[in-house]
Every structure is written in structure tokens, then in C-alpha cells.
Amino acid sequence: MVKALGKTKFEPLMHISKRSDIEKWKSWLIRIGAGVLGLFVCAIVSAIFTKSFGGFFSSLFVGVFGSERRIWKLIKDIAILLCLALAVTPAFKMKFWNIGAEGQTIIGCLMSVICVHYLGGSLPNAALLVIMFLAAVAGGALWAVIPALFKAKWNTNETLFTLMMNYVGMQLVSFAINSWDTTGHAMYGNLTTGLFPSVGGNQYAINIIIAVVMTIAVFIYLRFSKHGYELTVVGESVNTAKYIGINVKKVIIRTMLVSGALCGIVGLMIVSGDAKTITPSVVSGRGFTAILVSWLAHFSPIGMVLTSFIVVFITQGAGQVSTDFDLGSGAFADMIAGVFLFFIIACEFFINYKVKFNMSHGIFKPLKKAQERRAAKKAAKEIVADNLGDALAADVVEDKISDEEEKG
């Protein structure tokens, strides 16, 4: 705090500036360090409840890699989360904040189940799956293009619009289930038709294949296609896009059609290759988690493979810790996952920004005085030592500094 022109001026404690020169290996070193530190803190938090520090790590890794079934569950969950992250990426790269992946996916689920409900048993499974695919893509795209049209035409807030569409989609699923249910339990039973066939004896193989194909397709779309270039320009500057002749409204609508269609495909994956039924919560919040996965990967489809693995790994492993130590519901697992992801997200701040503390701030005065005292003491020792010797110099200097402090 300083006084200037009769006014008191408060100086900031720290200055935050954008980094532009950090080397790639340093950024990855920060990320790895954040991950290790995050696991260590999670173990400490776990030990508070379980009284076992090492037990956290053993349960964490056993819960993910402890059996073949758990490994396949890991891969299956990665595939679905990865596809959802890929689905939201075109819109976010364009800076259209599509928070509606949850709803677009559940509409894809609903359209798939509608096909099964009315056509199941009357068509071969292969033909039924093709119809389900087309219906899911159409449903997801339709659900996504509605807020896109409003944004393009009336510049509405896409964040609120897409968020509200999630709840409308869930209520539509509840209405459909209540209409179809004849038992009064408001539940839709497991599907017996319209399921993905096993490949090599594995029931999740089709989901994994779809995830691989979608990753490659989205990578090519964003990196090498004209559409990918246009949505990137719109995301960087709408005025620049208009100046070079890009139809911004058209790009918004087209991109959301793509994003919604991909969400619809994920809906089919959930119905035919994972849950094999439908409920209002069948997507389980993964539409929101996918936004985090995409952002952590800097909207890179290849990077999303790693970030999807990290999120699913900590979630699945924390669930096993909760089970092994009898910690009740999934609240503990969610807490552990949240602590770990906090470190992963926070490290991105330190990668992108530089924090410099203002050492002239009042809070650092005691530290500054201590540093000055040590420097003066060292300098005095060197002067006196030349004449009296090291041992005697230390005593003389200490007594001199103590006398000065008492006087001060």
C-alpha cells in the first residue's frame, strides 16, 4: 500500500500474466506432477475415512485392472465417454456452448427404443439396427438444431437453451415409459431385440469399434475438412469469419446438426451395447463430464482418448475403494474423483498462466526483513572474520545484531 497525491493506493498481492513460451515437455511434466499429487491427496482424504493410506492405492488399481471383466468395463466406459466428448467438440471449438449433450443423447436413446418397441420382432436384427441408427441420428440432430436455429435467428443464449432441453428430453422419456408400461412400475424392461451382436465373444466390441471410427472421423473432419476450418474461424472471430465470406448462421446450424447426430449415435450405443434399457437417467451425467474431457484435451480427438481414460480410471477405481471399505453410496467415490480432477484442472491454469507475487506488498514485510537480516549478518561475518577469525566473528556479529534489534 502506498500513498500518492493524497490518496491511498492498494497494490495487488500477485500479478497473473498469460504464458506464451512454455515448452511442451514442461507442460506435460506439470500435468504428470498434478496427477501424482492428486492421487496422493486422494489417498490422504481416503485415509481419514478408512484409516488406511496404502489400501487406497491397492483398491484403486484392483477396481480398474483387477479382473478381465473390470478391464472390459473400463474400455466400454471409455468408449462411451470418448464418443460424447467427440460429439460436443465441434460446437465448443466454434464457441457454441452446447450444454445439451445429455439431452441429445437421451433423445437418441429414446428414438432407438421406439424402433425396438414398435418394430422389434417383426424385422431381422440387422435391419432393425440400421433403422435404430437412422432414428437415433435424426433424433439427436433434431434436438441439437432447435437451439442452433434460435441462436442463428435471434441470438438466444445457447447455454441456458441447451441446458433446459436436457430436462425436456428426460421428461419425454418418462412420458414414453409410463405410456408403454403395463405393470404400473414405470419401468421399461431389458431389450431382447435391437442389441449389438457379440464380436469374438465380446458384447462391447461394437461400441469400441464405433469409438475408434468416430475418433478418426472427427479428427479428419476438424483438421482437414472445409467445414472444420470454417467452424474454427467462427470460434476464433465471428467478425473475421464474416469478412472472409463465411456464412456464420449456416455454420452454427450445420455444426450443431453434426454434434447432435453424434450424440444420437452415442444414444444407440448406450441402448444396444451398454444399458440395454432406457430410463430418464440412463446417460448418468456423462454428457456433462464429456465437456470436461474435451476441454482437458484442448479439443483434440486424439488427446481425448487419454483424458477419457483418466476420468473413467479415477471414477471406477474410487467406486471400488468405496465398496472395499464399506463407505456407502457413490458419494465417497464422487468426492475422490472431484478432488483428483481438481488437481488436473488446476494444473492447466499454471500451464497457461504465470503467477508472480508482489514482494513489496505489506504481507511480505516480515519475510523481507528476515531476508535483509540474514544478508546483513552474512556480510558482517565476512568482514569481521578477516580480522578476528570465524568462531569469534560469529559471536561478535550475533551480539551486534541483537543490540540493534533491541534498540529498534
Buried (B, 14 or more C-beta within 10 A) or exposed (E): EEEEEEEEEEEEEEEEEEEEEEEEEEBEEBBEEBBEBBBBBBBEBBBEBBEBEEBBBBBBEBBBBBEEEBEBBBBBBBBBBBBBBBBBBBBBBBBBBBBBBBBBBBBBBBBBBBBBBEBBEEBEBEEBBEBBBBBBBBBBBBBBBBBBBBBBEEEBEBBEBBBBBBEBBBEBBEEBBEEBEEEEEEEBEEBEBBBBEEEEEEBBBBBBEBBEEBBEEBBEBBEEEEBBEBBBBBBEEBEEBEEEEBBBEEBBBBBBBBBBBBBBBBBBBBBBBBBBBBBBEBBBEBBBBBBBBBBBBEBBBEBBBBBBBBBBBBBBBBBBBBBBBEBEEBEBBBBBBEBBBBBBBEBBEBBEEBEEEEEEBEEBEEEEEEEEEEEBBEEBBEEBBEEBEEEEBBEBBEEBBEEEEEEE
